[in-house]
């Protein structure tokens, strides 16, 4: 019985720490370019200075020219170029 309580406590603690559906560790990724699809069907390539994703499907990209975009991840592809 004691072993079962320890296992149950570990599962509950893991669920609380990870938010039930998030990974335990968040990994930072570096990308150089974003390709986005706009409502009129056109595609745009954006050179990335920095970016941040939000809960759900939103991403904010700061372009190298200083323009700030708030986009849907459903219409955005992030690319890491080989160097």
mmCIF file of the N, C-alpha and C atoms, coordinates in Angstrom:
data_MODEL
# 
_entry.id   MODEL 
# 
loop_
_atom_site.group_PDB 
_atom_site.id 
_atom_site.type_symbol 
_atom_site.label_atom_id 
_atom_site.label_alt_id 
_atom_site.label_comp_id 
_atom_site.label_asym_id 
_atom_site.label_entity_id 
_atom_site.label_seq_id 
_atom_site.pdbx_PDB_ins_code 
_atom_site.Cartn_x 
_atom_site.Cartn_y 
_atom_site.Cartn_z 
_atom_site.occupancy 
_atom_site.B_iso_or_equiv 
_atom_site.pdbx_formal_charge 
_atom_site.auth_seq_id 
_atom_site.auth_comp_id 
_atom_site.auth_asym_id 
_atom_site.auth_atom_id 
_atom_site.pdbx_PDB_model_num 
ATOM 1   N N  . UNK A 1 1  ? 0.820  -1.193 0.000   1.00 0.00 ? 1  UNK A N  1 
ATOM 2   C CA . UNK A 1 1  ? 0.000  0.000  0.000   1.00 0.00 ? 1  UNK A CA 1 
ATOM 3   C C  . UNK A 1 1  ? 0.862  1.255  0.000   1.00 0.00 ? 1  UNK A C  1 
ATOM 4   N N  . UNK A 1 2  ? 1.930  1.233  0.781   1.00 0.00 ? 2  UNK A N  1 
ATOM 5   C CA . UNK A 1 2  ? 2.819  2.377  0.868   1.00 0.00 ? 2  UNK A CA 1 
ATOM 6   C C  . UNK A 1 2  ? 3.489  2.663  -0.486  1.00 0.00 ? 2  UNK A C  1 
ATOM 7   N N  . UNK A 1 3  ? 3.880  1.600  -1.196  1.00 0.00 ? 3  UNK A N  1 
ATOM 8   C CA . UNK A 1 3  ? 4.514  1.745  -2.504  1.00 0.00 ? 3  UNK A CA 1 
ATOM 9   C C  . UNK A 1 3  ? 3.535  2.362  -3.505  1.00 0.00 ? 3  UNK A C  1 
ATOM 10  N N  . UNK A 1 4  ? 2.283  1.965  -3.448  1.00 0.00 ? 4  UNK A N  1 
ATOM 11  C CA . UNK A 1 4  ? 1.258  2.513  -4.333  1.00 0.00 ? 4  UNK A CA 1 
ATOM 12  C C  . UNK A 1 4  ? 1.053  4.007  -4.084  1.00 0.00 ? 4  UNK A C  1 
ATOM 13  N N  . UNK A 1 5  ? 1.078  4.425  -2.836  1.00 0.00 ? 5  UNK A N  1 
ATOM 14  C CA . UNK A 1 5  ? 0.923  5.839  -2.506  1.00 0.00 ? 5  UNK A CA 1 
ATOM 15  C C  . UNK A 1 5  ? 2.113  6.657  -3.017  1.00 0.00 ? 5  UNK A C  1 
ATOM 16  N N  . UNK A 1 6  ? 3.303  6.108  -2.950  1.00 0.00 ? 6  UNK A N  1 
ATOM 17  C CA . UNK A 1 6  ? 4.498  6.797  -3.455  1.00 0.00 ? 6  UNK A CA 1 
ATOM 18  C C  . UNK A 1 6  ? 4.409  6.966  -4.969  1.00 0.00 ? 6  UNK A C  1 
ATOM 19  N N  . UNK A 1 7  ? 3.993  5.928  -5.663  1.00 0.00 ? 7  UNK A N  1 
ATOM 20  C CA . UNK A 1 7  ? 3.837  6.004  -7.120  1.00 0.00 ? 7  UNK A CA 1 
ATOM 21  C C  . UNK A 1 7  ? 2.767  7.019  -7.492  1.00 0.00 ? 7  UNK A C  1 
ATOM 22  N N  . UNK A 1 8  ? 1.651  6.997  -6.796  1.00 0.00 ? 8  UNK A N  1 
ATOM 23  C CA . UNK A 1 8  ? 0.571  7.949  -7.072  1.00 0.00 ? 8  UNK A CA 1 
ATOM 24  C C  . UNK A 1 8  ? 1.035  9.377  -6.811  1.00 0.00 ? 8  UNK A C  1 
ATOM 25  N N  . UNK A 1 9  ? 1.772  9.593  -5.742  1.00 0.00 ? 9  UNK A N  1 
ATOM 26  C CA . UNK A 1 9  ? 2.289  10.929 -5.428  1.00 0.00 ? 9  UNK A CA 1 
ATOM 27  C C  . UNK A 1 9  ? 3.269  11.389 -6.499  1.00 0.00 ? 9  UNK A C  1 
ATOM 28  N N  . UNK A 1 10 ? 4.100  10.487 -7.007  1.00 0.00 ? 10 UNK A N  1 
ATOM 29  C CA . UNK A 1 10 ? 5.056  10.833 -8.067  1.00 0.00 ? 10 UNK A CA 1 
ATOM 30  C C  . UNK A 1 10 ? 4.332  11.220 -9.350  1.00 0.00 ? 10 UNK A C  1 
ATOM 31  N N  . UNK A 1 11 ? 3.283  10.492 -9.696  1.00 0.00 ? 11 UNK A N  1 
ATOM 32  C CA . UNK A 1 11 ? 2.512  10.800 -10.897 1.00 0.00 ? 11 UNK A CA 1 
ATOM 33  C C  . UNK A 1 11 ? 1.825  12.159 -10.765 1.00 0.00 ? 11 UNK A C  1 
ATOM 34  N N  . UNK A 1 12 ? 1.244  12.439 -9.621  1.00 0.00 ? 12 UNK A N  1 
ATOM 35  C CA . UNK A 1 12 ? 0.583  13.728 -9.393  1.00 0.00 ? 12 UNK A CA 1 
ATOM 36  C C  . UNK A 1 12 ? 1.607  14.859 -9.425  1.00 0.00 ? 12 UNK A C  1 
ATOM 37  N N  . UNK A 1 13 ? 2.759  14.664 -8.807  1.00 0.00 ? 13 UNK A N  1 
ATOM 38  C CA . UNK A 1 13 ? 3.802  15.696 -8.805  1.00 0.00 ? 13 UNK A CA 1 
ATOM 39  C C  . UNK A 1 13 ? 4.288  15.968 -10.222 1.00 0.00 ? 13 UNK A C  1 
ATOM 40  N N  . UNK A 1 14 ? 4.503  14.914 -11.009 1.00 0.00 ? 14 UNK A N  1 
ATOM 41  C CA . UNK A 1 14 ? 4.938  15.093 -12.395 1.00 0.00 ? 14 UNK A CA 1 
ATOM 42  C C  . UNK A 1 14 ? 3.883  15.855 -13.190 1.00 0.00 ? 14 UNK A C  1 
ATOM 43  N N  . UNK A 1 15 ? 2.624  15.520 -13.007 1.00 0.00 ? 15 UNK A N  1 
ATOM 44  C CA . UNK A 1 15 ? 1.542  16.196 -13.722 1.00 0.00 ? 15 UNK A CA 1 
ATOM 45  C C  . UNK A 1 15 ? 1.464  17.670 -13.337 1.00 0.00 ? 15 UNK A C  1 
ATOM 46  N N  . UNK A 1 16 ? 1.652  17.978 -12.074 1.00 0.00 ? 16 UNK A N  1 
ATOM 47  C CA . UNK A 1 16 ? 1.611  19.372 -11.636 1.00 0.00 ? 16 UNK A CA 1 
ATOM 48  C C  . UNK A 1 16 ? 2.801  20.164 -12.176 1.00 0.00 ? 16 UNK A C  1 
ATOM 49  N N  . UNK A 1 17 ? 3.977  19.564 -12.175 1.00 0.00 ? 17 UNK A N  1 
ATOM 50  C CA . UNK A 1 17 ? 5.179  20.250 -12.654 1.00 0.00 ? 17 UNK A CA 1 
ATOM 51  C C  . UNK A 1 17 ? 5.105  20.487 -14.155 1.00 0.00 ? 17 UNK A C  1 
ATOM 52  N N  . UNK A 1 18 ? 4.605  19.524 -14.903 1.00 0.00 ? 18 UNK A N  1 
ATOM 53  C CA . UNK A 1 18 ? 4.592  19.638 -16.365 1.00 0.00 ? 18 UNK A CA 1 
ATOM 54  C C  . UNK A 1 18 ? 3.333  20.286 -16.905 1.00 0.00 ? 18 UNK A C  1 
ATOM 55  N N  . UNK A 1 19 ? 2.394  20.630 -16.077 1.00 0.00 ? 19 UNK A N  1 
ATOM 56  C CA . UNK A 1 19 ? 1.159  21.239 -16.564 1.00 0.00 ? 19 UNK A CA 1 
ATOM 57  C C  . UNK A 1 19 ? 0.276  20.231 -17.286 1.00 0.00 ? 19 UNK A C  1 
ATOM 58  N N  . UNK A 1 20 ? 0.409  18.972 -16.991 1.00 0.00 ? 20 UNK A N  1 
ATOM 59  C CA . UNK A 1 20 ? -0.386 17.870 -17.515 1.00 0.00 ? 20 UNK A CA 1 
ATOM 60  C C  . UNK A 1 20 ? -0.129 17.552 -18.983 1.00 0.00 ? 20 UNK A C  1 
ATOM 61  N N  . UNK A 1 21 ? 0.167  18.539 -19.831 1.00 0.00 ? 21 UNK A N  1 
ATOM 62  C CA . UNK A 1 21 ? 0.364  18.223 -21.246 1.00 0.00 ? 21 UNK A CA 1 
ATOM 63  C C  . UNK A 1 21 ? 1.589  18.919 -21.827 1.00 0.00 ? 21 UNK A C  1 
ATOM 64  N N  . UNK A 1 22 ? 2.503  19.365 -21.004 1.00 0.00 ? 22 UNK A N  1 
ATOM 65  C CA . UNK A 1 22 ? 3.706  20.044 -21.480 1.00 0.00 ? 22 UNK A CA 1 
ATOM 66  C C  . UNK A 1 22 ? 4.918  19.201 -21.126 1.00 0.00 ? 22 UNK A C  1 
ATOM 67  N N  . UNK A 1 23 ? 5.971  19.368 -21.896 1.00 0.00 ? 23 UNK A N  1 
ATOM 68  C CA . UNK A 1 23 ? 7.183  18.621 -21.606 1.00 0.00 ? 23 UNK A CA 1 
ATOM 69  C C  . UNK A 1 23 ? 7.838  19.168 -20.336 1.00 0.00 ? 23 UNK A C  1 
ATOM 70  N N  . UNK A 1 24 ? 8.624  18.341 -19.692 1.00 0.00 ? 24 UNK A N  1 
ATOM 71  C CA . UNK A 1 24 ? 9.262  18.726 -18.444 1.00 0.00 ? 24 UNK A CA 1 
ATOM 72  C C  . UNK A 1 24 ? 10.319 19.797 -18.684 1.00 0.00 ? 24 UNK A C  1 
ATOM 73  N N  . UNK A 1 25 ? 11.023 19.718 -19.800 1.00 0.00 ? 25 UNK A N  1 
ATOM 74  C CA . UNK A 1 25 ? 12.058 20.690 -20.121 1.00 0.00 ? 25 UNK A CA 1 
ATOM 75  C C  . UNK A 1 25 ? 11.703 21.385 -21.417 1.00 0.00 ? 25 UNK A C  1 
ATOM 76  N N  . UNK A 1 26 ? 11.814 22.711 -21.433 1.00 0.00 ? 26 UNK A N  1 
ATOM 77  C CA . UNK A 1 26 ? 11.567 23.479 -22.644 1.00 0.00 ? 26 UNK A CA 1 
ATOM 78  C C  . UNK A 1 26 ? 12.909 23.702 -23.324 1.00 0.00 ? 26 UNK A C  1 
ATOM 79  N N  . UNK A 1 27 ? 13.005 23.358 -24.598 1.00 0.00 ? 27 UNK A N  1 
ATOM 80  C CA . UNK A 1 27 ? 14.241 23.490 -25.335 1.00 0.00 ? 27 UNK A CA 1 
ATOM 81  C C  . UNK A 1 27 ? 14.192 24.749 -26.176 1.00 0.00 ? 27 UNK A C  1 
ATOM 82  N N  . UNK A 1 28 ? 15.272 25.516 -26.162 1.00 0.00 ? 28 UNK A N  1 
ATOM 83  C CA . UNK A 1 28 ? 15.359 26.707 -27.001 1.00 0.00 ? 28 UNK A CA 1 
ATOM 84  C C  . UNK A 1 28 ? 15.849 26.315 -28.383 1.00 0.00 ? 28 UNK A C  1 
ATOM 85  N N  . UNK A 1 29 ? 15.207 26.849 -29.392 1.00 0.00 ? 29 UNK A N  1 
ATOM 86  C CA . UNK A 1 29 ? 15.585 26.585 -30.767 1.00 0.00 ? 29 UNK A CA 1 
ATOM 87  C C  . UNK A 1 29 ? 15.971 27.897 -31.427 1.00 0.00 ? 29 UNK A C  1 
ATOM 88  N N  . UNK A 1 30 ? 16.921 27.837 -32.340 1.00 0.00 ? 30 UNK A N  1 
ATOM 89  C CA . UNK A 1 30 ? 17.362 29.005 -33.078 1.00 0.00 ? 30 UNK A CA 1 
ATOM 90  C C  . UNK A 1 30 ? 16.963 28.843 -34.534 1.00 0.00 ? 30 UNK A C  1 
ATOM 91  N N  . UNK A 1 31 ? 16.293 29.858 -35.074 1.00 0.00 ? 31 UNK A N  1 
ATOM 92  C CA . UNK A 1 31 ? 15.880 29.848 -36.472 1.00 0.00 ? 31 UNK A CA 1 
ATOM 93  C C  . UNK A 1 31 ? 16.319 31.147 -37.132 1.00 0.00 ? 31 UNK A C  1 
ATOM 94  N N  . UNK A 1 32 ? 16.600 31.078 -38.429 1.00 0.00 ? 32 UNK A N  1 
ATOM 95  C CA . UNK A 1 32 ? 17.055 32.237 -39.190 1.00 0.00 ? 32 UNK A CA 1 
ATOM 96  C C  . UNK A 1 32 ? 15.947 32.882 -40.009 1.00 0.00 ? 32 UNK A C  1 
ATOM 97  N N  . UNK A 1 33 ? 15.028 32.066 -40.500 1.00 0.00 ? 33 UNK A N  1 
ATOM 98  C CA . UNK A 1 33 ? 14.037 32.527 -41.464 1.00 0.00 ? 33 UNK A CA 1 
ATOM 99  C C  . UNK A 1 33 ? 12.663 31.957 -41.122 1.00 0.00 ? 33 UNK A C  1 
ATOM 100 N N  . UNK A 1 34 ? 11.637 32.752 -41.386 1.00 0.00 ? 34 UNK A N  1 
ATOM 101 C CA . UNK A 1 34 ? 10.254 32.278 -41.283 1.00 0.00 ? 34 UNK A CA 1 
ATOM 102 C C  . UNK A 1 34 ? 9.598  32.473 -42.648 1.00 0.00 ? 34 UNK A C  1 
ATOM 103 N N  . UNK A 1 35 ? 8.866  31.476 -43.088 1.00 0.00 ? 35 UNK A N  1 
ATOM 104 C CA . UNK A 1 35 ? 8.056  31.594 -44.296 1.00 0.00 ? 35 UNK A CA 1 
ATOM 105 C C  . UNK A 1 35 ? 6.608  31.577 -43.835 1.00 0.00 ? 35 UNK A C  1 
ATOM 106 N N  . UNK A 1 36 ? 5.867  32.625 -44.204 1.00 0.00 ? 36 UNK A N  1 
ATOM 107 C CA . UNK A 1 36 ? 4.498  32.773 -43.727 1.00 0.00 ? 36 UNK A CA 1 
ATOM 108 C C  . UNK A 1 36 ? 3.521  32.855 -44.885 1.00 0.00 ? 36 UNK A C  1 
ATOM 109 N N  . UNK A 1 37 ? 2.323  32.375 -44.648 1.00 0.00 ? 37 UNK A N  1 
ATOM 110 C CA . UNK A 1 37 ? 1.239  32.479 -45.619 1.00 0.00 ? 37 UNK A CA 1 
ATOM 111 C C  . UNK A 1 37 ? 0.264  33.529 -45.106 1.00 0.00 ? 37 UNK A C  1 
ATOM 112 N N  . UNK A 1 38 ? -0.079 34.482 -45.961 1.00 0.00 ? 38 UNK A N  1 
ATOM 113 C CA . UNK A 1 38 ? -0.947 35.591 -45.600 1.00 0.00 ? 38 UNK A CA 1 
ATOM 114 C C  . UNK A 1 38 ? -2.378 35.320 -46.042 1.00 0.00 ? 38 UNK A C  1 
ATOM 115 N N  . UNK A 1 39 ? -3.358 36.049 -45.492 1.00 0.00 ? 39 UNK A N  1 
ATOM 116 C CA . UNK A 1 39 ? -4.774 35.798 -45.801 1.00 0.00 ? 39 UNK A CA 1 
ATOM 117 C C  . UNK A 1 39 ? -5.114 35.881 -47.299 1.00 0.00 ? 39 UNK A C  1 
ATOM 118 N N  . UNK A 1 40 ? -4.369 36.688 -48.060 1.00 0.00 ? 40 UNK A N  1 
ATOM 119 C CA . UNK A 1 40 ? -4.657 36.781 -49.496 1.00 0.00 ? 40 UNK A CA 1 
ATOM 120 C C  . UNK A 1 40 ? -3.991 35.660 -50.294 1.00 0.00 ? 40 UNK A C  1 
ATOM 121 N N  . UNK A 1 41 ? -3.312 34.728 -49.599 1.00 0.00 ? 41 UNK A N  1 
ATOM 122 C CA . UNK A 1 41 ? -2.700 33.583 -50.256 1.00 0.00 ? 41 UNK A CA 1 
ATOM 123 C C  . UNK A 1 41 ? -1.232 33.770 -50.603 1.00 0.00 ? 41 UNK A C  1 
ATOM 124 N N  . UNK A 1 42 ? -0.707 34.972 -50.446 1.00 0.00 ? 42 UNK A N  1 
ATOM 125 C CA . UNK A 1 42 ? 0.697  35.207 -50.757 1.00 0.00 ? 42 UNK A CA 1 
ATOM 126 C C  . UNK A 1 42 ? 1.591  34.628 -49.663 1.00 0.00 ? 42 UNK A C  1 
ATOM 127 N N  . UNK A 1 43 ? 2.829  34.383 -50.041 1.00 0.00 ? 43 UNK A N  1 
ATOM 128 C CA . UNK A 1 43 ? 3.834  33.870 -49.114 1.00 0.00 ? 43 UNK A CA 1 
ATOM 129 C C  . UNK A 1 43 ? 4.877  34.957 -48.900 1.00 0.00 ? 43 UNK A C  1 
ATOM 130 N N  . UNK A 1 44 ? 5.403  35.046 -47.670 1.00 0.00 ? 44 UNK A N  1 
ATOM 131 C CA . UNK A 1 44 ? 6.411  36.044 -47.358 1.00 0.00 ? 44 UNK A CA 1 
ATOM 132 C C  . UNK A 1 44 ? 7.527  35.385 -46.561 1.00 0.00 ? 44 UNK A C  1 
ATOM 133 N N  . UNK A 1 45 ? 8.762  35.721 -46.901 1.00 0.00 ? 45 UNK A N  1 
ATOM 134 C CA . UNK A 1 45 ? 9.925  35.227 -46.171 1.00 0.00 ? 45 UNK A CA 1 
ATOM 135 C C  . UNK A 1 45 ? 10.406 36.337 -45.245 1.00 0.00 ? 45 UNK A C  1 
ATOM 136 N N  . UNK A 1 46 ? 10.592 36.009 -43.964 1.00 0.00 ? 46 UNK A N  1 
ATOM 137 C CA . UNK A 1 46 ? 10.999 36.983 -42.955 1.00 0.00 ? 46 UNK A CA 1 
ATOM 138 C C  . UNK A 1 46 ? 12.322 36.527 -42.352 1.00 0.00 ? 46 UNK A C  1 
ATOM 139 N N  . UNK A 1 47 ? 13.310 37.401 -42.347 1.00 0.00 ? 47 UNK A N  1 
ATOM 140 C CA . UNK A 1 47 ? 14.577 37.129 -41.666 1.00 0.00 ? 47 UNK A CA 1 
ATOM 141 C C  . UNK A 1 47 ? 14.366 37.397 -40.172 1.00 0.00 ? 47 UNK A C  1 
ATOM 142 N N  . UNK A 1 48 ? 14.660 36.416 -39.337 1.00 0.00 ? 48 UNK A N  1 
ATOM 143 C CA . UNK A 1 48 ? 14.346 36.477 -37.909 1.00 0.00 ? 48 UNK A CA 1 
ATOM 144 C C  . UNK A 1 48 ? 15.512 37.057 -37.102 1.00 0.00 ? 48 UNK A C  1 
ATOM 145 N N  . UNK A 1 49 ? 15.194 38.070 -36.303 1.00 0.00 ? 49 UNK A N  1 
ATOM 146 C CA . UNK A 1 49 ? 16.138 38.578 -35.299 1.00 0.00 ? 49 UNK A CA 1 
ATOM 147 C C  . UNK A 1 49 ? 15.924 37.812 -33.996 1.00 0.00 ? 49 UNK A C  1 
ATOM 148 N N  . UNK A 1 50 ? 14.643 37.708 -33.573 1.00 0.00 ? 50 UNK A N  1 
ATOM 149 C CA . UNK A 1 50 ? 14.270 36.890 -32.420 1.00 0.00 ? 50 UNK A CA 1 
ATOM 150 C C  . UNK A 1 50 ? 12.808 36.501 -32.557 1.00 0.00 ? 50 UNK A C  1 
ATOM 151 N N  . UNK A 1 51 ? 12.427 35.480 -31.827 1.00 0.00 ? 51 UNK A N  1 
ATOM 152 C CA . UNK A 1 51 ? 11.047 35.011 -31.891 1.00 0.00 ? 51 UNK A CA 1 
ATOM 153 C C  . UNK A 1 51 ? 10.656 34.434 -30.540 1.00 0.00 ? 51 UNK A C  1 
ATOM 154 N N  . UNK A 1 52 ? 9.336  34.344 -30.333 1.00 0.00 ? 52 UNK A N  1 
ATOM 155 C CA . UNK A 1 52 ? 8.793  33.776 -29.099 1.00 0.00 ? 52 UNK A CA 1 
ATOM 156 C C  . UNK A 1 52 ? 7.471  33.119 -29.427 1.00 0.00 ? 52 UNK A C  1 
ATOM 157 N N  . UNK A 1 53 ? 7.283  31.913 -28.916 1.00 0.00 ? 53 UNK A N  1 
ATOM 158 C CA . UNK A 1 53 ? 5.988  31.265 -29.102 1.00 0.00 ? 53 UNK A CA 1 
ATOM 159 C C  . UNK A 1 53 ? 5.171  31.424 -27.835 1.00 0.00 ? 53 UNK A C  1 
ATOM 160 N N  . UNK A 1 54 ? 3.869  31.367 -28.003 1.00 0.00 ? 54 UNK A N  1 
ATOM 161 C CA . UNK A 1 54 ? 2.931  31.540 -26.899 1.00 0.00 ? 54 UNK A CA 1 
ATOM 162 C C  . UNK A 1 54 ? 2.077  30.292 -26.763 1.00 0.00 ? 54 UNK A C  1 
ATOM 163 N N  . UNK A 1 55 ? 1.446  30.159 -25.631 1.00 0.00 ? 55 UNK A N  1 
ATOM 164 C CA . UNK A 1 55 ? 0.521  29.051 -25.399 1.00 0.00 ? 55 UNK A CA 1 
ATOM 165 C C  . UNK A 1 55 ? -0.523 29.064 -26.506 1.00 0.00 ? 55 UNK A C  1 
ATOM 166 N N  . UNK A 1 56 ? -0.789 27.928 -27.061 1.00 0.00 ? 56 UNK A N  1 
ATOM 167 C CA . UNK A 1 56 ? -1.720 27.873 -28.182 1.00 0.00 ? 56 UNK A CA 1 
ATOM 168 C C  . UNK A 1 56 ? -0.950 27.841 -29.479 1.00 0.00 ? 56 UNK A C  1 
ATOM 169 N N  . UNK A 1 57 ? -1.382 28.622 -30.458 1.00 0.00 ? 57 UNK A N  1 
ATOM 170 C CA . UNK A 1 57 ? -0.752 28.536 -31.773 1.00 0.00 ? 57 UNK A CA 1 
ATOM 171 C C  . UNK A 1 57 ? -0.218 29.876 -32.267 1.00 0.00 ? 57 UNK A C  1 
ATOM 172 N N  . UNK A 1 58 ? 0.104  30.792 -31.368 1.00 0.00 ? 58 UNK A N  1 
ATOM 173 C CA . UNK A 1 58 ? 0.620  32.094 -31.781 1.00 0.00 ? 58 UNK A CA 1 
ATOM 174 C C  . UNK A 1 58 ? 2.135  32.156 -31.648 1.00 0.00 ? 58 UNK A C  1 
ATOM 175 N N  . UNK A 1 59 ? 2.742  32.929 -32.549 1.00 0.00 ? 59 UNK A N  1 
ATOM 176 C CA . UNK A 1 59 ? 4.174  33.163 -32.516 1.00 0.00 ? 59 UNK A CA 1 
ATOM 177 C C  . UNK A 1 59 ? 4.422  34.638 -32.816 1.00 0.00 ? 59 UNK A C  1 
ATOM 178 N N  . UNK A 1 60 ? 5.337  35.235 -32.086 1.00 0.00 ? 60 UNK A N  1 
ATOM 179 C CA . UNK A 1 60 ? 5.735  36.619 -32.351 1.00 0.00 ? 60 UNK A CA 1 
ATOM 180 C C  . UNK A 1 60 ? 7.145  36.590 -32.917 1.00 0.00 ? 60 UNK A C  1 
ATOM 181 N N  . UNK A 1 61 ? 7.320  37.234 -34.056 1.00 0.00 ? 61 UNK A N  1 
ATOM 182 C CA . UNK A 1 61 ? 8.629  37.291 -34.708 1.00 0.00 ? 61 UNK A CA 1 
ATOM 183 C C  . UNK A 1 61 ? 9.050  38.749 -34.808 1.00 0.00 ? 61 UNK A C  1 
ATOM 184 N N  . UNK A 1 62 ? 10.280 39.032 -34.380 1.00 0.00 ? 62 UNK A N  1 
ATOM 185 C CA . UNK A 1 62 ? 10.888 40.338 -34.603 1.00 0.00 ? 62 UNK A CA 1 
ATOM 186 C C  . UNK A 1 62 ? 11.856 40.146 -35.759 1.00 0.00 ? 62 UNK A C  1 
ATOM 187 N N  . UNK A 1 63 ? 11.588 40.839 -36.857 1.00 0.00 ? 63 UNK A N  1 
ATOM 188 C CA . UNK A 1 63 ? 12.410 40.712 -38.057 1.00 0.00 ? 63 UNK A CA 1 
ATOM 189 C C  . UNK A 1 63 ? 13.700 41.505 -37.895 1.00 0.00 ? 63 UNK A C  1 
ATOM 190 N N  . UNK A 1 64 ? 14.670 41.204 -38.739 1.00 0.00 ? 64 UNK A N  1 
ATOM 191 C CA . UNK A 1 64 ? 15.948 41.917 -38.684 1.00 0.00 ? 64 UNK A CA 1 
ATOM 192 C C  . UNK A 1 64 ? 15.780 43.399 -38.995 1.00 0.00 ? 64 UNK A C  1 
ATOM 193 N N  . UNK A 1 65 ? 14.711 43.783 -39.706 1.00 0.00 ? 65 UNK A N  1 
ATOM 194 C CA . UNK A 1 65 ? 14.464 45.205 -39.985 1.00 0.00 ? 65 UNK A CA 1 
ATOM 195 C C  . UNK A 1 65 ? 13.672 45.894 -38.866 1.00 0.00 ? 65 UNK A C  1 
ATOM 196 N N  . UNK A 1 66 ? 13.347 45.162 -37.787 1.00 0.00 ? 66 UNK A N  1 
ATOM 197 C CA . UNK A 1 66 ? 12.643 45.730 -36.647 1.00 0.00 ? 66 UNK A CA 1 
ATOM 198 C C  . UNK A 1 66 ? 11.135 45.553 -36.670 1.00 0.00 ? 66 UNK A C  1 
ATOM 199 N N  . UNK A 1 67 ? 10.581 45.071 -37.765 1.00 0.00 ? 67 UNK A N  1 
ATOM 200 C CA . UNK A 1 67 ? 9.144  44.840 -37.853 1.00 0.00 ? 67 UNK A CA 1 
ATOM 201 C C  . UNK A 1 67 ? 8.754  43.692 -36.925 1.00 0.00 ? 67 UNK A C  1 
ATOM 202 N N  . UNK A 1 68 ? 7.644  43.868 -36.201 1.00 0.00 ? 68 UNK A N  1 
ATOM 203 C CA . UNK A 1 68 ? 7.152  42.836 -35.288 1.00 0.00 ? 68 UNK A CA 1 
ATOM 204 C C  . UNK A 1 68 ? 5.903  42.206 -35.887 1.00 0.00 ? 68 UNK A C  1 
ATOM 205 N N  . UNK A 1 69 ? 5.903  40.888 -35.965 1.00 0.00 ? 69 UNK A N  1 
ATOM 206 C CA . UNK A 1 69 ? 4.777  40.141 -36.515 1.00 0.00 ? 69 UNK A CA 1 
ATOM 207 C C  . UNK A 1 69 ? 4.189  39.248 -35.426 1.00 0.00 ? 69 UNK A C  1 
ATOM 208 N N  . UNK A 1 70 ? 2.880  39.210 -35.310 1.00 0.00 ? 70 UNK A N  1 
ATOM 209 C CA . UNK A 1 70 ? 2.181  38.245 -34.472 1.00 0.00 ? 70 UNK A CA 1 
ATOM 210 C C  . UNK A 1 70 ? 1.429  37.345 -35.430 1.00 0.00 ? 70 UNK A C  1 
ATOM 211 N N  . UNK A 1 71 ? 1.831  36.079 -35.483 1.00 0.00 ? 71 UNK A N  1 
ATOM 212 C CA . UNK A 1 71 ? 1.363  35.164 -36.522 1.00 0.00 ? 71 UNK A CA 1 
ATOM 213 C C  . UNK A 1 71 ? 0.785  33.894 -35.917 1.00 0.00 ? 71 UNK A C  1 
ATOM 214 N N  . UNK A 1 72 ? 0.083  33.173 -36.767 1.00 0.00 ? 72 UNK A N  1 
ATOM 215 C CA . UNK A 1 72 ? -0.404 31.844 -36.418 1.00 0.00 ? 72 UNK A CA 1 
ATOM 216 C C  . UNK A 1 72 ? 0.661  30.822 -36.811 1.00 0.00 ? 72 UNK A C  1 
ATOM 217 N N  . UNK A 1 73 ? 0.965  29.891 -35.908 1.00 0.00 ? 73 UNK A N  1 
ATOM 218 C CA . UNK A 1 73 ? 1.909  28.823 -36.249 1.00 0.00 ? 73 UNK A CA 1 
ATOM 219 C C  . UNK A 1 73 ? 1.354  27.923 -37.346 1.00 0.00 ? 73 UNK A C  1 
ATOM 220 N N  . UNK A 1 74 ? 0.031  27.945 -37.522 1.00 0.00 ? 74 UNK A N  1 
ATOM 221 C CA . UNK A 1 74 ? -0.573 27.138 -38.581 1.00 0.00 ? 74 UNK A CA 1 
ATOM 222 C C  . UNK A 1 74 ? -0.177 27.627 -39.966 1.00 0.00 ? 74 UNK A C  1 
ATOM 223 N N  . UNK A 1 75 ? 0.241  28.883 -40.085 1.00 0.00 ? 75 UNK A N  1 
ATOM 224 C CA . UNK A 1 75 ? 0.611  29.462 -41.374 1.00 0.00 ? 75 UNK A CA 1 
ATOM 225 C C  . UNK A 1 75 ? 2.074  29.899 -41.403 1.00 0.00 ? 75 UNK A C  1 
ATOM 226 N N  . UNK A 1 76 ? 2.901  29.357 -40.519 1.00 0.00 ? 76 UNK A N  1 
ATOM 227 C CA . UNK A 1 76 ? 4.293  29.778 -40.414 1.00 0.00 ? 76 UNK A CA 1 
ATOM 228 C C  . UNK A 1 76 ? 5.208  28.561 -40.348 1.00 0.00 ? 76 UNK A C  1 
ATOM 229 N N  . UNK A 1 77 ? 6.299  28.639 -41.109 1.00 0.00 ? 77 UNK A N  1 
ATOM 230 C CA . UNK A 1 77 ? 7.334  27.604 -41.063 1.00 0.00 ? 77 UNK A CA 1 
ATOM 231 C C  . UNK A 1 77 ? 8.628  28.291 -40.654 1.00 0.00 ? 77 UNK A C  1 
ATOM 232 N N  . UNK A 1 78 ? 9.293  27.759 -39.614 1.00 0.00 ? 78 UNK A N  1 
ATOM 233 C CA . UNK A 1 78 ? 10.552 28.313 -39.159 1.00 0.00 ? 78 UNK A CA 1 
ATOM 234 C C  . UNK A 1 78 ? 11.696 27.470 -39.734 1.00 0.00 ? 78 UNK A C  1 
ATOM 235 N N  . UNK A 1 79 ? 12.762 28.137 -40.189 1.00 0.00 ? 79 UNK A N  1 
ATOM 236 C CA . UNK A 1 79 ? 13.850 27.462 -40.873 1.00 0.00 ? 79 UNK A CA 1 
ATOM 237 C C  . UNK A 1 79 ? 15.183 27.833 -40.234 1.00 0.00 ? 79 UNK A C  1 
ATOM 238 N N  . UNK A 1 80 ? 16.032 26.857 -40.029 1.00 0.00 ? 80 UNK A N  1 
ATOM 239 C CA . UNK A 1 80 ? 17.416 27.081 -39.588 1.00 0.00 ? 80 UNK A CA 1 
ATOM 240 C C  . UNK A 1 80 ? 18.294 26.779 -40.797 1.00 0.00 ? 80 UNK A C  1 
ATOM 241 N N  . UNK A 1 81 ? 18.956 27.803 -41.325 1.00 0.00 ? 81 UNK A N  1 
ATOM 242 C CA . UNK A 1 81 ? 19.820 27.642 -42.486 1.00 0.00 ? 81 UNK A CA 1 
ATOM 243 C C  . UNK A 1 81 ? 21.142 27.022 -42.088 1.00 0.00 ? 81 UNK A C  1 
ATOM 244 N N  . UNK A 1 82 ? 21.703 26.197 -42.973 1.00 0.00 ? 82 UNK A N  1 
ATOM 245 C CA . UNK A 1 82 ? 23.036 25.629 -42.743 1.00 0.00 ? 82 UNK A CA 1 
ATOM 246 C C  . UNK A 1 82 ? 24.060 26.709 -42.948 1.00 0.00 ? 82 UNK A C  1 
ATOM 247 N N  . UNK A 1 83 ? 25.119 26.639 -42.178 1.00 0.00 ? 83 UNK A N  1 
ATOM 248 C CA . UNK A 1 83 ? 26.217 27.623 -42.341 1.00 0.00 ? 83 UNK A CA 1 
ATOM 249 C C  . UNK A 1 83 ? 27.494 26.929 -42.598 1.00 0.00 ? 83 UNK A C  1 
# 
